[in-house]
Amino acid sequence: LARTIATTNPTSVDAYNLIGNVAIRTGTAENAARWFGVAIRLDNLKTVGPRLNRAMALEMAGRSEEAFSGYKALHDEHPDHPKIKEKLARSLYERAEHKECLEIIETIQTLSFDHYYMRGRCRLELGRAAKAVADFREALSIRPAYPEAFKGLGQGLAQMGRHDDALSILNPLYAENPKDPDLTYTLGRIHFDRGDLEQARDFLTECLQ
């Protein structure tokens, strides 16, 4: 039906945008990106929809740099658009650009689990442990059984020097997943800071294997 509409009206932006959305669900992200590209050319960059859809299709296709460029350009033009802010924040997070990601998330009015979690990780990386702990607690209030949020909470408590509280959270996680190098390193650092040098050596040596 979408192709029929495009054949009947070959300059219809909506028709090619629709074909792109159908391709996402039934074809490939690469094909969808091409169809969204046609819609963008016909639209002369006037509307957000086809450009945002193309950036998301590129991301799905594994072309993360092109997707990021698309999100960034859209955000520069439409800084208050909620979906653009969310996609740019996630893209920045995946690029480990923590300061920039945090700046975007702090402009989002209603935060989801993902927002609290990403904000917590960014704050943790930037050395803002107390605020990171608050974020992870908020995330866990929404999704109580998420291990990565528990790990972030433990790491934040460790940064604050609350080693016993951190170990009460991280030791059970380690028992379930002893191959997590980030968790193993955190436990090594906690024991080092506590002066438990033999335990610290064992954990930190394990990170090197």
C-alpha positions as CSV (number, residue, x, y, z in Angstrom):
1,L,0.0,0.0,0.0
2,A,2.8,2.4,0.9
3,R,4.5,1.7,-2.4
4,T,1.3,2.3,-4.3
5,I,0.9,5.7,-2.6
6,A,4.5,6.6,-3.5
7,T,3.9,5.5,-7.2
8,T,0.7,7.6,-7.3
9,N,2.3,10.6,-5.6
10,P,6.1,10.3,-6.0
11,T,6.7,13.5,-4.1
12,S,4.9,12.4,-1.0
13,V,7.2,12.7,2.0
14,D,4.7,10.7,4.2
15,A,4.7,7.8,1.7
16,Y,8.4,7.3,1.8
17,N,8.5,7.8,5.5
18,L,5.9,5.1,5.8
19,I,7.8,2.8,3.5
20,G,10.8,3.3,5.8
21,N,8.8,2.4,8.9
22,V,7.5,-0.7,7.2
23,A,11.1,-1.7,6.2
24,I,12.1,-1.4,9.9
25,R,9.6,-4.0,10.8
26,T,9.7,-6.3,7.8
27,G,13.0,-5.6,6.1
28,T,16.4,-4.3,7.2
29,A,17.5,-1.1,8.9
30,E,19.8,-0.3,6.0
31,N,16.8,-0.3,3.6
32,A,14.8,1.8,6.0
33,A,17.6,4.3,6.2
34,R,17.6,4.6,2.4
35,W,13.8,5.2,2.3
36,F,14.0,7.8,5.1
37,G,16.8,9.4,3.0
38,V,14.4,9.8,0.1
39,A,11.8,11.4,2.4
40,I,14.4,13.8,3.7
41,R,15.4,14.9,0.2
42,L,11.8,15.4,-0.8
43,D,11.1,17.3,2.4
44,N,14.2,19.6,2.1
45,L,15.0,19.2,5.8
46,K,11.8,20.9,6.8
47,T,10.4,18.4,9.3
48,V,11.9,16.3,12.2
49,G,10.3,13.0,11.5
50,P,12.2,11.6,8.5
51,R,15.5,12.8,9.9
52,L,15.0,11.3,13.3
53,N,13.8,8.1,11.8
54,R,16.8,7.9,9.6
55,A,19.2,8.4,12.5
56,M,17.4,5.7,14.5
57,A,17.6,3.3,11.4
58,L,21.3,4.0,11.1
59,E,21.8,3.3,14.8
60,M,19.9,0.0,14.3
61,A,22.2,-0.8,11.4
62,G,25.3,-0.4,13.5
63,R,26.3,2.9,11.9
64,S,26.7,4.6,15.2
65,E,28.8,7.6,14.1
66,E,26.4,8.6,11.4
67,A,23.5,8.2,13.9
68,F,25.2,10.3,16.4
69,S,25.8,13.0,13.9
70,G,22.1,12.9,13.0
71,Y,21.0,13.2,16.6
72,K,23.5,16.0,17.3
73,A,22.4,18.1,14.3
74,L,18.7,17.6,15.2
75,H,19.4,18.6,18.8
76,D,21.2,21.7,17.7
77,E,18.1,22.8,15.7
78,H,15.4,21.5,18.1
79,P,17.0,21.5,21.6
80,D,13.6,21.0,23.4
81,H,12.4,18.0,21.4
82,P,11.9,15.2,24.0
83,K,12.7,12.2,21.7
84,I,15.8,13.9,20.2
85,K,17.1,14.6,23.7
86,E,16.6,11.0,24.8
87,K,18.3,9.6,21.7
88,L,21.2,12.0,21.9
89,A,21.7,11.3,25.6
90,R,21.8,7.6,25.0
91,S,24.2,8.0,22.1
92,L,26.5,10.2,24.3
93,Y,26.3,7.6,27.0
94,E,27.4,4.8,24.7
95,R,30.3,7.0,23.5
96,A,31.4,7.5,27.2
97,E,30.9,11.2,26.9
98,H,29.6,11.4,30.4
99,K,29.6,15.2,31.0
100,E,27.8,15.9,27.8
101,C,25.3,13.1,28.5
102,L,24.6,14.4,32.0
103,E,24.0,17.9,30.6
104,I,21.3,16.5,28.3
105,I,19.6,14.3,30.9
106,E,19.4,17.2,33.3
107,T,17.1,19.0,30.9
108,I,14.6,16.1,30.7
109,Q,11.6,16.8,32.9
110,T,10.2,13.3,33.5
111,L,12.8,10.7,34.1
112,S,12.5,7.0,33.4
113,F,14.5,4.1,34.7
114,D,17.0,4.4,31.9
115,H,17.5,8.1,32.6
116,Y,18.1,7.6,36.3
117,Y,20.5,4.7,35.5
118,M,22.5,6.6,32.9
119,R,22.6,9.7,35.1
120,G,23.9,7.6,37.9
121,R,26.6,6.1,35.8
122,C,27.6,9.5,34.4
123,R,27.8,11.0,37.9
124,L,29.8,8.0,39.1
125,E,32.3,8.5,36.3
126,L,32.5,12.2,37.1
127,G,33.2,11.5,40.8
128,R,29.8,12.7,42.1
129,A,29.2,9.7,44.2
130,A,26.5,10.9,46.5
131,K,24.3,12.1,43.7
132,A,25.0,8.9,41.8
133,V,23.8,6.8,44.8
134,A,20.6,8.8,44.8
135,D,20.1,8.1,41.1
136,F,20.7,4.4,41.5
137,R,18.2,4.2,44.4
138,E,15.6,6.0,42.1
139,A,16.3,3.5,39.3
140,L,15.9,0.5,41.7
141,S,12.6,1.9,43.0
142,I,11.4,1.5,39.4
143,R,13.1,-1.8,38.5
144,P,14.1,-3.4,41.8
145,A,15.9,-6.5,40.4
146,Y,18.3,-4.8,38.0
147,P,21.8,-6.1,38.8
148,E,23.7,-3.3,37.0
149,A,21.9,-0.6,39.1
150,F,22.8,-2.6,42.3
151,K,26.4,-2.6,41.1
152,G,26.3,1.1,40.5
153,L,24.9,1.7,43.9
154,G,27.6,-0.4,45.5
155,Q,30.3,1.4,43.5
156,G,28.9,4.8,44.6
157,L,28.9,3.8,48.2
158,A,32.5,2.6,47.8
159,Q,33.4,6.0,46.4
160,M,31.9,7.6,49.4
161,G,34.0,5.5,51.7
162,R,31.0,3.4,52.9
163,H,32.9,0.2,52.4
164,D,30.7,-2.1,54.6
165,D,27.5,-1.0,52.9
166,A,29.2,-1.4,49.5
167,L,30.4,-4.9,50.3
168,S,26.9,-6.0,51.5
169,I,25.6,-5.1,48.0
170,L,28.6,-6.2,45.8
171,N,29.6,-9.5,47.4
172,P,26.3,-11.2,46.5
173,L,26.6,-9.8,43.0
174,Y,30.1,-11.2,42.7
175,A,28.9,-14.6,43.9
176,E,26.4,-14.7,41.0
177,N,28.8,-13.2,38.4
178,P,32.5,-13.7,39.4
179,K,33.6,-13.0,35.8
180,D,32.6,-9.3,35.8
181,P,35.9,-7.4,35.6
182,D,34.4,-4.1,36.6
183,L,32.9,-5.6,39.7
184,T,36.1,-7.6,40.5
185,Y,38.2,-4.4,40.3
186,T,35.8,-2.5,42.5
187,L,36.0,-5.2,45.2
188,G,39.8,-5.1,44.9
189,R,39.9,-1.4,45.4
190,I,37.5,-1.6,48.4
191,H,39.7,-4.1,50.1
192,F,42.8,-2.1,49.3
193,D,41.3,1.0,50.8
194,R,40.3,-1.0,53.9
195,G,43.9,-2.3,54.2
196,D,42.9,-5.9,53.4
197,L,45.9,-6.2,51.2
198,E,45.8,-10.0,50.6
199,Q,42.1,-9.9,49.5
200,A,42.8,-6.8,47.4
201,R,45.7,-8.6,45.7
202,D,43.5,-11.6,44.9
203,F,40.7,-9.5,43.3
204,L,43.1,-7.2,41.4
205,T,45.1,-10.1,40.1
206,E,42.0,-11.8,38.9
207,C,41.3,-8.6,36.8
208,L,44.5,-9.2,35.0
209,Q,43.8,-12.8,34.0
